[in-house]
Amino acid sequence: MTGDSADMLARLKSLLPGRWFAGIAPLRDAVLGALADQLAWAYGLFQWVITQSRISTATGAFLDLISFDFLGLGLRRRTGELDDVYRVRVLKEILRERATRAGMVAALTDLTGRAPVIFEPRRPADTGSYGLGGCAYGAIGGYGSVIMPTEYFMTAYRPATAGIPYVGGYGIAAAYTTPSATEYADITSAGAQIADAEIYETIEKTKALGTTAWVNIQS
């Protein structure tokens, strides 16, 4: 079933006895053609509604609405972000692991492209100990504390920006001597812009309830 006007017309004609319209087939087809056009439009609308009701096929504003239904305003589409890219982020966020160290590392790595450094004062694997990770002042491990069972320190990193490849900026000599080495560009050309507030928001919704994360954000 193609669902187009020709297909609908053929289906309508197949339901009518041929002898009823002997000799006036063009008039029959003209009347049925109008009905077929409307049926084709309705079928196309039905197929479109089906695609917009699934994350895997939704597009445009309907994909944004699905994201809002599942995640509220927690995962907004970035400026100029294509449907397929946004869809991957939505699916990953819906199924994201929460309230674990591994989940925190994965969430921040997905957001910024750089894994955070997490130090838990009460975790021997972080502080170092005899037979577990070793310890050396200023090199391996850190000061532990048994009175901080629900607190940890984390260094989160902003996305690494490499500028625009093969394009020099003001003050770069090669930009004025190499053909096509300069161009006008907007902020989106340099890659996704992740605000510090988004990093804090990601940490807040990923960490375990009742824990405190002391965060240092670095470039």
MARZA-631173 format. One record per residue (C-alpha): residue number from 1; x, y, z. Coordinates in pm, 1 decimal, decimal comma. Example, Ala and Ser with C-alpha at 12.3 -4.5 7.8 and 13.67 -1.06 7.14 Angstrom:
<recs>
<pos = 1 X = 1230,0 Y = -450,0 Z = 780,0>
<pos = 2 X = 1367,0 Y = -106,0 Z = 714,0>
</recs>
This chain:
<recs>
<pos = 1 X = 0,0 Y = 0,0 Z = 0,0>
<pos = 2 X = 154,0 Y = 327,3 Z = -114,0>
<pos = 3 X = -120,8 Y = 547,6 Z = 21,0>
<pos = 4 X = -102,1 Y = 796,0 Z = -265,4>
<pos = 5 X = -401,2 Y = 920,7 Z = -465,3>
<pos = 6 X = -360,1 Y = 662,4 Z = -742,4>
<pos = 7 X = -349,1 Y = 379,8 Z = -489,7>
<pos = 8 X = -659,4 Y = 508,3 Z = -310,3>
<pos = 9 X = -845,5 Y = 550,1 Z = -640,3>
<pos = 10 X = -765,9 Y = 194,1 Z = -739,9>
<pos = 11 X = -892,8 Y = 66,2 Z = -405,4>
<pos = 12 X = -1217,9 Y = 260,5 Z = -433,1>
<pos = 13 X = -1278,1 Y = 137,9 Z = -788,6>
<pos = 14 X = -1216,2 Y = -220,5 Z = -679,4>
<pos = 15 X = -1510,3 Y = -194,8 Z = -437,3>
<pos = 16 X = -1764,4 Y = -96,0 Z = -704,8>
<pos = 17 X = -1921,5 Y = -332,1 Z = -957,1>
<pos = 18 X = -1785,3 Y = -244,6 Z = -1299,8>
<pos = 19 X = -2125,0 Y = -274,5 Z = -1470,7>
<pos = 20 X = -2265,6 Y = 14,7 Z = -1266,9>
<pos = 21 X = -2057,2 Y = 268,8 Z = -1454,2>
<pos = 22 X = -2031,5 Y = 113,6 Z = -1798,6>
<pos = 23 X = -1959,7 Y = 388,2 Z = -2048,2>
<pos = 24 X = -1912,3 Y = 664,6 Z = -1791,8>
<pos = 25 X = -1583,7 Y = 556,1 Z = -1636,7>
<pos = 26 X = -1429,2 Y = 905,8 Z = -1669,9>
<pos = 27 X = -1710,9 Y = 1057,0 Z = -1465,1>
<pos = 28 X = -1675,2 Y = 781,3 Z = -1206,2>
<pos = 29 X = -1299,9 Y = 839,0 Z = -1182,3>
<pos = 30 X = -1349,1 Y = 1214,8 Z = -1145,9>
<pos = 31 X = -1582,0 Y = 1171,4 Z = -849,4>
<pos = 32 X = -1375,9 Y = 896,8 Z = -688,0>
<pos = 33 X = -1056,3 Y = 1092,2 Z = -755,7>
<pos = 34 X = -1168,9 Y = 1370,3 Z = -523,4>
<pos = 35 X = -1235,6 Y = 1116,1 Z = -250,0>
<pos = 36 X = -904,4 Y = 944,8 Z = -319,7>
<pos = 37 X = -714,2 Y = 1271,4 Z = -276,0>
<pos = 38 X = -867,5 Y = 1322,4 Z = 68,0>
<pos = 39 X = -802,6 Y = 964,8 Z = 171,4>
<pos = 40 X = -440,1 Y = 993,9 Z = 58,4>
<pos = 41 X = -401,0 Y = 1312,1 Z = 263,0>
<pos = 42 X = -554,4 Y = 1145,6 Z = 569,8>
<pos = 43 X = -331,9 Y = 840,2 Z = 529,7>
<pos = 44 X = -23,4 Y = 1059,9 Z = 497,1>
<pos = 45 X = -123,5 Y = 1248,3 Z = 810,8>
<pos = 46 X = -174,0 Y = 919,8 Z = 995,0>
<pos = 47 X = 174,9 Y = 800,1 Z = 895,5>
<pos = 48 X = 323,0 Y = 1133,3 Z = 1001,0>
<pos = 49 X = 152,6 Y = 1111,4 Z = 1342,2>
<pos = 50 X = 301,5 Y = 764,7 Z = 1391,4>
<pos = 51 X = 653,3 Y = 893,5 Z = 1324,4>
<pos = 52 X = 610,8 Y = 1186,2 Z = 1564,9>
<pos = 53 X = 497,6 Y = 958,7 Z = 1848,7>
<pos = 54 X = 828,6 Y = 769,0 Z = 1873,2>
<pos = 55 X = 1164,7 Y = 901,1 Z = 1989,3>
<pos = 56 X = 1342,8 Y = 708,6 Z = 1716,0>
<pos = 57 X = 1152,6 Y = 887,3 Z = 1436,7>
<pos = 58 X = 1019,5 Y = 1215,3 Z = 1583,0>
<pos = 59 X = 1147,2 Y = 1537,2 Z = 1429,2>
<pos = 60 X = 1157,0 Y = 1907,9 Z = 1504,2>
<pos = 61 X = 935,3 Y = 2042,9 Z = 1780,0>
<pos = 62 X = 783,8 Y = 1700,1 Z = 1844,6>
<pos = 63 X = 1123,1 Y = 1561,4 Z = 1944,0>
<pos = 64 X = 1159,1 Y = 1857,4 Z = 2180,1>
<pos = 65 X = 816,8 Y = 1777,8 Z = 2328,9>
<pos = 66 X = 915,8 Y = 1414,9 Z = 2386,9>
<pos = 67 X = 1231,9 Y = 1532,1 Z = 2561,8>
<pos = 68 X = 1022,1 Y = 1764,3 Z = 2778,5>
<pos = 69 X = 781,5 Y = 1480,5 Z = 2867,9>
<pos = 70 X = 1065,5 Y = 1261,9 Z = 2993,9>
<pos = 71 X = 1320,0 Y = 1513,8 Z = 3119,6>
<pos = 72 X = 1142,6 Y = 1846,9 Z = 3168,4>
<pos = 73 X = 1377,8 Y = 2133,0 Z = 3091,4>
<pos = 74 X = 1679,0 Y = 1926,0 Z = 3190,8>
<pos = 75 X = 1794,5 Y = 1857,4 Z = 2836,0>
<pos = 76 X = 1730,5 Y = 2142,9 Z = 2598,8>
<pos = 77 X = 1827,3 Y = 2140,1 Z = 2232,2>
<pos = 78 X = 2144,2 Y = 2335,5 Z = 2159,6>
<pos = 79 X = 2152,8 Y = 2614,1 Z = 1904,3>
<pos = 80 X = 2158,0 Y = 2462,6 Z = 1557,2>
<pos = 81 X = 2153,9 Y = 2104,0 Z = 1690,1>
<pos = 82 X = 2018,5 Y = 1854,7 Z = 1436,7>
<pos = 83 X = 1743,5 Y = 1608,0 Z = 1521,2>
<pos = 84 X = 1964,0 Y = 1298,5 Z = 1496,8>
<pos = 85 X = 2225,9 Y = 1446,4 Z = 1730,2>
<pos = 86 X = 1966,2 Y = 1564,2 Z = 1981,7>
<pos = 87 X = 1786,5 Y = 1227,8 Z = 1964,1>
<pos = 88 X = 2102,3 Y = 1044,1 Z = 2073,0>
<pos = 89 X = 2139,2 Y = 1276,8 Z = 2372,6>
<pos = 90 X = 1773,7 Y = 1233,2 Z = 2472,4>
<pos = 91 X = 1786,7 Y = 853,1 Z = 2459,5>
<pos = 92 X = 2113,5 Y = 843,5 Z = 2650,7>
<pos = 93 X = 1980,5 Y = 1078,9 Z = 2919,7>
<pos = 94 X = 1658,0 Y = 883,6 Z = 2971,7>
<pos = 95 X = 1854,9 Y = 563,0 Z = 3034,8>
<pos = 96 X = 2145,8 Y = 725,9 Z = 3216,4>
<pos = 97 X = 2296,8 Y = 562,0 Z = 3522,9>
<pos = 98 X = 2252,6 Y = 780,9 Z = 3831,8>
<pos = 99 X = 2377,8 Y = 801,3 Z = 4189,0>
<pos = 100 X = 2704,3 Y = 616,0 Z = 4119,3>
<pos = 101 X = 3061,6 Y = 722,6 Z = 4060,5>
<pos = 102 X = 3062,2 Y = 556,6 Z = 3718,4>
<pos = 103 X = 2739,7 Y = 736,1 Z = 3632,4>
<pos = 104 X = 2889,8 Y = 1072,0 Z = 3728,9>
<pos = 105 X = 3200,0 Y = 1012,9 Z = 3516,0>
<pos = 106 X = 2986,6 Y = 906,8 Z = 3219,4>
<pos = 107 X = 2749,4 Y = 1203,4 Z = 3251,6>
<pos = 108 X = 3024,5 Y = 1465,9 Z = 3259,5>
<pos = 109 X = 3225,8 Y = 1292,2 Z = 2988,0>
<pos = 110 X = 2921,5 Y = 1289,4 Z = 2760,7>
<pos = 111 X = 2856,1 Y = 1656,1 Z = 2835,8>
<pos = 112 X = 3205,3 Y = 1799,3 Z = 2799,2>
<pos = 113 X = 3407,3 Y = 1529,6 Z = 2626,8>
<pos = 114 X = 3647,2 Y = 1521,5 Z = 2923,7>
<pos = 115 X = 3633,4 Y = 1284,9 Z = 3220,3>
<pos = 116 X = 3627,1 Y = 1447,6 Z = 3567,2>
<pos = 117 X = 3868,2 Y = 1368,9 Z = 3848,8>
<pos = 118 X = 3686,2 Y = 1248,7 Z = 4160,9>
<pos = 119 X = 3841,8 Y = 1215,3 Z = 4505,0>
<pos = 120 X = 3650,4 Y = 1053,0 Z = 4790,8>
<pos = 121 X = 3830,8 Y = 1106,5 Z = 5124,8>
<pos = 122 X = 3687,0 Y = 787,3 Z = 5271,1>
<pos = 123 X = 3771,7 Y = 567,7 Z = 4971,7>
<pos = 124 X = 4106,6 Y = 386,8 Z = 5015,5>
<pos = 125 X = 4141,1 Y = 345,1 Z = 4638,6>
<pos = 126 X = 4150,7 Y = 727,3 Z = 4612,4>
<pos = 127 X = 4361,4 Y = 806,9 Z = 4918,6>
<pos = 128 X = 4609,0 Y = 522,4 Z = 4874,0>
<pos = 129 X = 4700,4 Y = 267,6 Z = 5136,0>
<pos = 130 X = 4930,1 Y = -23,1 Z = 5193,7>
<pos = 131 X = 4855,6 Y = -285,6 Z = 4933,6>
<pos = 132 X = 4593,5 Y = -73,5 Z = 4756,8>
<pos = 133 X = 4715,6 Y = 173,9 Z = 4501,8>
<pos = 134 X = 5027,7 Y = 270,5 Z = 4692,6>
<pos = 135 X = 5089,6 Y = 614,7 Z = 4833,0>
<pos = 136 X = 5350,2 Y = 883,4 Z = 4784,1>
<pos = 137 X = 5333,8 Y = 1237,9 Z = 4915,8>
<pos = 138 X = 5247,3 Y = 1476,1 Z = 4634,4>
<pos = 139 X = 5233,5 Y = 1200,0 Z = 4373,6>
<pos = 140 X = 4978,5 Y = 929,0 Z = 4451,7>
<pos = 141 X = 4680,5 Y = 934,7 Z = 4681,5>
<pos = 142 X = 4561,9 Y = 1208,3 Z = 4913,0>
<pos = 143 X = 4466,0 Y = 1276,5 Z = 5270,1>
<pos = 144 X = 4173,8 Y = 1059,8 Z = 5370,6>
<pos = 145 X = 3907,6 Y = 1127,9 Z = 5630,1>
<pos = 146 X = 3657,3 Y = 896,9 Z = 5792,6>
<pos = 147 X = 3446,1 Y = 1193,0 Z = 5905,2>
<pos = 148 X = 3344,9 Y = 1278,2 Z = 5546,0>
<pos = 149 X = 3144,6 Y = 970,5 Z = 5445,5>
<pos = 150 X = 2910,7 Y = 1153,4 Z = 5211,4>
<pos = 151 X = 3138,4 Y = 1424,1 Z = 5073,1>
<pos = 152 X = 3379,8 Y = 1418,1 Z = 4782,5>
<pos = 153 X = 3588,9 Y = 1654,6 Z = 4574,5>
<pos = 154 X = 3562,6 Y = 1673,6 Z = 4200,3>
<pos = 155 X = 3748,2 Y = 1855,1 Z = 3925,2>
<pos = 156 X = 3523,8 Y = 1895,7 Z = 3622,1>
<pos = 157 X = 3657,0 Y = 2025,6 Z = 3292,1>
<pos = 158 X = 3506,6 Y = 2254,3 Z = 3034,6>
<pos = 159 X = 3506,7 Y = 2120,4 Z = 2676,1>
<pos = 160 X = 3839,0 Y = 2143,0 Z = 2500,7>
<pos = 161 X = 3813,6 Y = 2393,6 Z = 2216,5>
<pos = 162 X = 4051,3 Y = 2374,9 Z = 1924,8>
<pos = 163 X = 3912,9 Y = 2676,2 Z = 1742,6>
<pos = 164 X = 3835,3 Y = 2634,4 Z = 1373,8>
<pos = 165 X = 4087,1 Y = 2407,8 Z = 1196,9>
<pos = 166 X = 4308,4 Y = 2571,1 Z = 933,3>
<pos = 167 X = 4167,3 Y = 2914,9 Z = 1007,7>
<pos = 168 X = 4394,6 Y = 3168,2 Z = 1175,9>
<pos = 169 X = 4277,6 Y = 3447,4 Z = 1400,6>
<pos = 170 X = 4370,4 Y = 3812,6 Z = 1432,2>
<pos = 171 X = 4738,1 Y = 3849,0 Z = 1503,1>
<pos = 172 X = 4832,1 Y = 3517,5 Z = 1343,4>
<pos = 173 X = 5078,7 Y = 3597,5 Z = 1065,6>
<pos = 174 X = 4998,2 Y = 3290,4 Z = 858,1>
<pos = 175 X = 4638,2 Y = 3399,6 Z = 842,2>
<pos = 176 X = 4735,1 Y = 3688,5 Z = 616,1>
<pos = 177 X = 4990,0 Y = 3510,5 Z = 400,0>
<pos = 178 X = 4828,1 Y = 3170,3 Z = 339,0>
<pos = 179 X = 4538,3 Y = 3163,1 Z = 90,1>
<pos = 180 X = 4196,0 Y = 3094,9 Z = 245,7>
<pos = 181 X = 4341,0 Y = 3102,4 Z = 596,5>
<pos = 182 X = 4092,9 Y = 3359,0 Z = 728,6>
<pos = 183 X = 3716,7 Y = 3370,0 Z = 727,2>
<pos = 184 X = 3423,1 Y = 3515,5 Z = 913,5>
<pos = 185 X = 3274,9 Y = 3274,1 Z = 1165,2>
<pos = 186 X = 3014,7 Y = 3278,7 Z = 1439,9>
<pos = 187 X = 3034,4 Y = 3128,0 Z = 1785,4>
<pos = 188 X = 2877,9 Y = 2799,1 Z = 1674,4>
<pos = 189 X = 3166,3 Y = 2733,1 Z = 1435,4>
<pos = 190 X = 3404,3 Y = 2675,2 Z = 1723,3>
<pos = 191 X = 3202,3 Y = 2384,6 Z = 1861,9>
<pos = 192 X = 2939,1 Y = 2334,1 Z = 2129,1>
<pos = 193 X = 2939,6 Y = 2591,4 Z = 2406,3>
<pos = 194 X = 2885,2 Y = 2437,5 Z = 2751,0>
<pos = 195 X = 2817,0 Y = 2684,3 Z = 3031,7>
<pos = 196 X = 2944,2 Y = 2616,6 Z = 3383,1>
<pos = 197 X = 2581,8 Y = 2622,0 Z = 3499,8>
<pos = 198 X = 2511,0 Y = 2319,7 Z = 3279,5>
<pos = 199 X = 2801,0 Y = 2132,5 Z = 3434,3>
<pos = 200 X = 2670,4 Y = 2206,7 Z = 3785,3>
<pos = 201 X = 2320,5 Y = 2105,2 Z = 3676,8>
<pos = 202 X = 2447,6 Y = 1773,6 Z = 3541,9>
<pos = 203 X = 2631,5 Y = 1701,9 Z = 3866,6>
<pos = 204 X = 2327,5 Y = 1788,9 Z = 4076,4>
<pos = 205 X = 2091,0 Y = 1555,4 Z = 3892,7>
<pos = 206 X = 2344,5 Y = 1270,8 Z = 3874,5>
<pos = 207 X = 2486,1 Y = 1257,5 Z = 4227,3>
<pos = 208 X = 2331,2 Y = 1046,8 Z = 4500,3>
<pos = 209 X = 2076,3 Y = 1217,1 Z = 4722,6>
<pos = 210 X = 2224,4 Y = 1333,0 Z = 5053,3>
<pos = 211 X = 2580,9 Y = 1360,1 Z = 4926,6>
<pos = 212 X = 2786,1 Y = 1677,5 Z = 4885,2>
<pos = 213 X = 3009,2 Y = 1736,5 Z = 4584,8>
<pos = 214 X = 3275,8 Y = 2007,7 Z = 4615,6>
<pos = 215 X = 3335,3 Y = 2106,0 Z = 4256,1>
<pos = 216 X = 3621,8 Y = 2287,9 Z = 4085,7>
<pos = 217 X = 3563,5 Y = 2362,4 Z = 3717,2>
<pos = 218 X = 3871,1 Y = 2410,2 Z = 3501,9>
<pos = 219 X = 3938,8 Y = 2473,0 Z = 3134,4>
</recs>
